[in-house]
Amino acid sequence: MMREKPTPPEDYECCESGCSPCVWDTYYEDMQAWQAEQNAAKQAAEQAAVDVKNAE
């Protein structure tokens, strides 16, 4: 099951005081993980299409 695309933090969620980790750091990490999942799903779908075509 695919998870939903992360949403960026609201303006009020970042205090701009250099917290570590910042809500933006967490958001960008979540976006990278989500993008990797999307790429893997796309590759799997493309490979499945090739496999179906080769089976014909």
N, C-alpha and C positions, 0 to 999 in steps of 0.2 A: 504494500500500500504506500502510495506516495504522500508525503506530507505537503502541507500548503506552503506556498512561497512566503518567506519571512517578510514581515512588514517593518518598515523603518521606524525607529523610535519617534515619538512625538516631540515637539520642540521643548516641552516642559520636562521631559525625561532626562535630558542631559543638563548637568549643572555647569558644564564648561570649566571645571576646576581641575581637570587632568586626572580624574579617577582612573584606577587601573584594577580591573578592566572597566572601560567606559561602556555605556550601553551601545555605543556605535561599534566598539570592538566586537562585542557579542553579536551584533547584527551582521557585521561583515563576515564573521566566522560562519554564522548560520547560512548566509547567502552563498558562501563558497561550498559548503556541504550540500546545500540544496541544488546548486548548479551542477555539481559532480553527479548527484543522483539523476538529474534531468539528462545529462549527457550519457550516463550509463543506460538509462531507459531507452533513449533514442537509439543508441548503438544496438541494444538487444532487439528492438523492434526492426531495425534495418536488417540485422542478421537473420531474424525469423522470416522476413520477407524473402531474403535470398534463399534460405533453406526451403521454403515452400516452392519457390520458382524452380529450384534444382530438383525437387522431388517430382515435379510434373513430367 
